[in-house]
Amino acid sequence: MKFCVLGGGGHIGSGIVRELSKHADGAEIVIGDINVKKAEEVAKEVDGVALKVDAADAGSIKDAAKGSDVVISAIGPYHRFGKRVLEAVIEAGVNFVDVDDDYDATSACLQLNRDAEKAGVTAVIGLGATPGITNILAKYGAERMDVVESIDTYWAWTALDPTMGPAIIDHYFHAVDGNIPSYRDGEWVEVPALSDAEVVEFPEPVGCMEVYNVGHPEPVTIPRYIKVRRVTNKGTVWPSIMAELTKYFSMLGFTGLKKIPIGKDEVAVRDIMVKLIEHLPEIVPVDLIVGITQETVKRFGEQFALYGVGIGTRVVGEKSGEKREVFYGVAEASAVKATALPAALGAIMIAEGKIDKPGVHAPEGAIPAKEFLSVLSKEIEVTEVEKVERIPEF
């Protein structure tokens, strides 16, 4: 088997490379990145091949993809690069996986379905933690119901990870900007980002967290594959001060793309804020950062505070005359692993011929849920809490 990981020198991409090396014994792995030095460092770890790849150059992507069984893209933010990368890989005629977590990029990529079908390319987008694990748990839960009423997906993510790059910050600001898609009463609607606060109990050590509507792919894709009346996605970050700051940033328009003059240039406000957050450790007094970090570590433990993620999927419906509600939860000490492992496992399933479905699909439209979760759960624990209530007969 041969895989090409685009953005393979980066935060998430390097994790995908490592998971492929671990789970696809003897596979050849090409690490493509605009930062060749980082690509070479990762390539040395897995005895892979490093290539310079520019996401803005379709020819560069096609050249890197040649001869691969599957291309996995970790080039974000996806609202900027998702569609253009997928288009190039489809033109190259190679199967594809990514961890696309932007709702608008997801909609755009789904429009490439016919192109992928004609090219004989199986493309699974959004196969990470959220979307990804959340979607597959939604499918698994729905398959156990006679009727599905609602599917709600949740996440809580560290904002302290020192290895986190600007693409993730950009994605988060994109997700909390303006109105975002949701699915209510059997229709797609727009709702204000960061609205409808709800307290969700994730597995420990995450525990109870207040989450809000955010712009994510789950409400865009799940209703396409599962008959359901409501699909939502709500999320937050820790420490809580970062979640609170985000509310004000969004309210003031700091997460938007309005351009303002700086010197002779015009720069998007969001780009300024991304740089600001990226360099906070150099700006904010050390004592304040240490205090916030210590408080967070006290709650979560050091590893989880810096690198962890909480994920949840709640499925509500009916089965055999009973109302059922099941909550699937994940608390993973490495958000990178929670994102990289699903992408790697999906790519391996495609390379092995276990998934052969030309077209562009969300995870719940292509991944066999039970088989996938049986492998995933060997490394990432999934908890299940179910409530059953008899429906009265009148």
C-alpha positions in Angstrom: 0.0 0.0 0.0 1.1 3.5 -0.7 -0.3 6.6 1.0 0.4 10.3 0.4 -0.3 12.6 3.4 -0.6 16.3 2.4 0.3 18.6 5.2 2.1 15.7 6.7 4.7 17.8 8.4 2.1 19.7 10.4 0.2 19.4 13.7 -2.5 16.9 12.6 -0.8 15.6 9.4 2.3 14.3 11.3 -0.1 12.4 13.6 -1.8 10.8 10.6 1.6 9.7 9.2 2.5 8.1 12.5 -0.9 6.3 12.7 -0.5 5.0 9.2 3.0 3.7 10.0 1.7 2.0 13.0 -1.4 0.4 11.5 -0.5 -0.2 7.8 2.5 -2.5 8.2 5.0 -2.1 5.4 3.2 0.7 3.7 5.0 3.4 1.7 4.2 6.8 3.0 4.9 10.1 1.1 4.8 13.2 3.3 3.9 16.3 1.3 4.2 19.7 2.8 5.1 23.2 1.8 7.6 23.2 4.7 10.0 20.6 3.4 12.2 20.6 6.5 9.2 19.5 8.7 8.2 16.9 6.1 11.8 15.5 6.1 11.8 15.3 9.9 8.5 13.3 9.9 9.7 11.1 7.0 12.8 10.1 9.0 10.6 8.8 11.8 8.7 6.4 9.5 11.2 5.8 6.8 9.0 7.7 4.4 9.6 10.1 1.5 9.3 13.9 1.8 8.1 16.1 -1.0 7.4 19.8 -1.3 3.7 20.4 -2.0 2.0 23.7 -2.4 -1.8 23.5 -1.7 -2.3 26.6 -4.0 -0.8 24.6 -6.9 -3.0 21.9 -8.3 -0.1 20.5 -10.3 2.0 20.1 -7.2 -0.8 18.1 -5.5 -1.4 15.9 -8.6 2.3 15.1 -8.8 2.5 14.1 -5.2 -0.6 11.9 -5.5 0.6 9.9 -8.4 0.9 6.2 -7.6 -0.8 6.4 -4.3 -3.7 4.2 -3.2 -5.1 6.9 -1.0 -4.3 10.6 -0.5 -5.0 12.0 3.0 -5.2 15.7 3.3 -4.5 17.5 6.6 -4.1 20.9 4.9 -6.2 23.5 6.7 -8.1 25.6 7.2 -10.5 23.7 5.0 -12.7 26.6 4.1 -9.6 27.9 2.2 -8.1 24.7 0.9 -10.6 21.8 1.2 -12.2 22.0 -2.2 -9.2 22.9 -4.2 -7.2 20.0 -2.8 -10.0 17.5 -3.4 -10.5 18.7 -7.0 -6.8 18.1 -7.7 -6.8 14.7 -6.2 -10.0 13.7 -8.2 -8.3 14.9 -11.4 -5.3 12.7 -10.4 -7.7 9.7 -10.1 -6.7 8.8 -6.6 -8.8 7.8 -3.6 -9.1 10.4 -0.9 -9.6 11.1 2.9 -9.5 14.3 4.8 -10.4 15.7 8.2 -12.4 18.6 6.9 -14.1 20.4 9.8 -15.5 23.5 8.1 -19.2 23.4 7.2 -19.0 25.5 4.0 -16.0 23.5 2.7 -17.9 20.3 3.4 -20.9 21.6 1.3 -18.6 22.6 -1.5 -16.8 19.2 -1.5 -20.0 17.3 -1.6 -20.8 19.1 -4.9 -17.8 17.3 -6.4 -19.6 13.9 -6.0 -20.3 13.4 -9.7 -16.8 14.3 -10.6 -15.5 11.7 -8.2 -17.9 9.1 -9.4 -16.8 9.6 -13.0 -13.2 9.4 -12.0 -13.8 6.2 -10.0 -12.5 8.0 -6.9 -13.8 7.1 -3.4 -13.5 10.2 -1.2 -14.4 10.4 2.5 -14.3 13.9 3.9 -14.4 14.9 7.6 -13.0 11.6 8.9 -11.4 13.0 12.1 -12.6 13.4 15.7 -15.4 15.9 15.1 -16.5 15.5 12.4 -15.6 11.8 12.1 -16.0 9.8 15.3 -19.1 11.9 16.1 -20.7 11.0 12.7 -19.9 7.3 12.9 -21.3 7.1 16.4 -24.4 8.9 15.1 -24.7 6.2 12.4 -24.1 3.4 14.9 -26.7 4.7 17.3 -29.3 5.4 14.5 -28.9 1.8 13.2 -30.1 0.6 16.6 -33.3 2.6 16.4 -36.6 2.0 14.6 -37.1 5.8 14.4 -34.5 8.5 15.0 -35.8 11.8 16.4 -32.6 13.8 17.0 -28.8 13.6 16.8 -26.7 16.1 18.8 -23.0 16.1 18.5 -20.6 17.8 21.0 -16.9 18.6 21.5 -14.6 20.3 24.0 -11.1 21.0 23.0 -7.9 22.2 24.6 -6.8 25.8 23.7 -3.4 25.3 25.4 -1.7 22.9 23.1 1.7 24.5 22.5 2.1 22.6 19.2 -1.2 23.8 17.7 -0.8 25.8 14.5 -2.6 28.8 13.0 -4.9 26.7 10.8 -6.7 25.3 13.9 -7.2 28.8 15.4 -8.5 30.0 12.0 -11.0 27.1 11.9 -12.3 27.9 15.4 -12.8 31.5 14.6 -14.6 30.5 11.4 -16.8 28.2 13.3 -18.0 30.9 15.8 -18.4 33.7 13.2 -21.9 35.0 12.3 -24.7 32.6 11.5 -23.9 28.9 11.1 -25.9 26.0 9.7 -28.1 23.7 11.9 -30.9 21.2 11.2 -34.2 21.8 12.9 -37.7 20.3 12.3 -36.5 18.5 9.2 -35.0 21.6 7.5 -31.6 23.3 7.3 -31.6 26.6 9.0 -29.1 29.2 10.1 -28.6 30.0 13.8 -26.3 32.5 15.5 -23.0 31.0 16.4 -22.4 30.6 20.2 -26.1 30.5 20.9 -28.3 27.9 22.8 -25.9 27.2 25.7 -26.1 23.7 27.0 -24.3 21.8 29.7 -23.0 18.4 28.5 -21.3 15.7 30.7 -18.4 14.3 28.8 -16.4 11.3 30.2 -13.9 12.2 32.9 -11.6 14.1 33.2 -13.5 16.5 30.9 -16.8 16.2 32.9 -19.5 18.9 32.6 -18.8 21.7 30.1 -21.0 24.4 28.7 -21.1 24.2 25.0 -22.7 26.4 22.2 -23.8 26.2 18.6 -20.8 26.2 16.3 -20.3 26.0 12.6 -19.4 22.3 11.9 -20.1 19.7 9.2 -22.3 17.3 11.3 -25.6 19.2 10.8 -24.7 19.6 7.1 -24.1 15.9 6.4 -25.9 13.6 8.9 -29.4 14.5 7.6 -28.3 13.4 4.1 -27.8 9.9 5.2 -30.1 9.4 8.3 -33.8 10.3 8.5 -33.9 12.6 11.5 -35.7 15.8 12.5 -32.8 17.6 14.3 -29.1 17.6 14.1 -26.9 20.0 16.0 -23.2 20.5 16.8 -22.1 22.4 19.9 -18.6 23.0 21.2 -16.2 24.9 23.4 -12.6 25.2 24.4 -10.8 25.2 27.7 -9.6 27.1 29.7 -12.9 28.9 30.3 -11.2 32.3 29.8 -10.5 31.4 26.2 -14.2 30.4 25.6 -15.3 33.7 27.2 -12.9 35.7 25.1 -14.2 34.0 22.0 -17.7 35.2 22.7 -16.5 38.8 22.8 -14.3 38.4 19.7 -17.3 37.0 17.8 -19.7 39.7 19.1 -17.2 42.5 18.1 -16.6 41.1 14.6 -13.0 40.1 15.3 -13.6 36.6 13.9 -14.8 37.9 10.5 -13.0 38.5 7.2 -13.6 42.3 6.9 -10.3 43.8 5.8 -8.8 46.8 7.4 -5.8 48.9 6.2 -2.5 48.3 8.0 0.3 50.3 6.4 0.0 49.8 2.7 -1.8 46.5 3.0 -5.4 45.4 3.7 -5.6 42.5 6.2 -8.6 40.5 7.3 -9.4 41.1 10.9 -9.5 37.3 11.5 -5.9 36.9 10.2 -4.8 39.6 12.7 -6.6 37.7 15.6 -5.1 34.4 14.5 -1.6 35.9 14.7 -2.4 37.5 18.0 -3.6 34.2 19.6 -0.7 32.3 18.1 1.7 34.7 19.8 -0.1 35.1 23.1 2.7 33.5 25.1 5.0 36.3 23.9 2.5 39.1 24.7 0.6 38.1 27.9 2.5 38.4 31.2 4.1 35.1 32.1 2.5 35.0 35.6 -1.0 35.2 34.1 -0.3 32.4 31.6 1.2 30.2 34.3 -1.7 30.9 36.6 -4.3 30.0 33.9 -2.4 26.9 32.9 -1.9 25.7 36.5 -5.6 26.1 37.2 -6.5 24.1 34.1 -3.9 21.4 34.9 -5.4 21.1 38.4 -8.7 20.2 36.9 -7.7 18.0 34.0 -4.2 16.7 34.8 -1.2 18.0 32.8 -1.4 15.7 29.7 -5.1 16.2 29.2 -5.1 19.9 30.0 -2.5 20.6 27.2 -3.5 18.0 24.6 -6.9 16.5 25.3 -10.3 16.5 23.7 -13.9 15.5 24.8 -16.4 14.2 22.2 -20.0 13.3 22.5 -22.9 12.1 20.3 -26.5 11.8 21.6 -29.0 9.8 19.6 -32.7 10.0 20.6 -35.4 7.8 19.0 -37.7 4.8 19.4 -37.0 1.1 19.5 -39.7 -1.6 20.0 -42.2 0.7 21.5 -39.7 2.4 23.8 -38.2 5.8 23.8 -34.4 5.5 23.8 -31.7 8.0 24.4 -28.0 6.9 24.1 -25.0 9.1 24.7 -21.6 8.0 23.3 -18.7 9.8 24.9 -14.9 10.0 24.3 -12.3 11.6 26.5 -9.0 11.2 24.7 -5.7 12.6 26.1 -4.4 13.4 22.7 -6.6 15.5 20.4 -4.2 14.8 17.6 -4.6 11.1 18.0 -8.4 11.4 18.1 -8.2 13.2 14.8 -5.4 11.3 13.1 -6.4 7.7 14.0 -9.8 7.8 12.3 -8.3 9.3 9.1 -5.6 6.6 9.0 -8.0 3.7 9.7 -10.4 5.0 7.0 -7.6 5.3 4.4 -6.4 1.8 5.2 -9.9 0.4 4.7 -10.1 2.1 1.3 -6.6 0.9 0.3 -7.6 -2.7 1.3 -10.8 -2.5 -0.8 -13.1 -2.7 2.2 -14.6 0.6 1.1 -15.2 1.0 -2.6 -17.8 3.6 -3.1 -16.9 6.2 -5.8 -18.1 9.6 -5.0 -17.7 12.2 -2.2 -19.1 11.0 1.1 -19.2 12.1 4.7 -18.1 9.3 7.2 -21.6 8.2 7.9 -22.2 7.7 4.2 -19.3 5.3 3.6 -17.8 3.9 6.7 -19.2 0.6 8.2 -19.8 1.8 11.7 -19.6 -1.4 13.7 -16.4 -2.6 12.0 -14.7 0.8 12.2 -15.6 1.3 15.9 -14.4 -2.2 16.8 -10.9 -1.2 15.6 -11.0 2.4 16.9 -12.1 1.4 20.4 -8.9 -0.7 20.9 -7.1 2.6 21.2 -9.7 5.2 21.9 -12.3 4.3 24.6 -15.9 5.0 23.8 -18.4 5.0 26.7 -22.1 4.5 26.3 -24.9 5.7 28.6 -28.5 4.6 27.6 -31.9 5.7 28.9 -35.0 3.7 28.1 -38.6 4.9 28.7 -41.7 3.0 27.8 -44.0 4.9 25.5 -47.6 5.0 27.0 -50.4 3.4 25.0 -53.6 5.5 24.9 
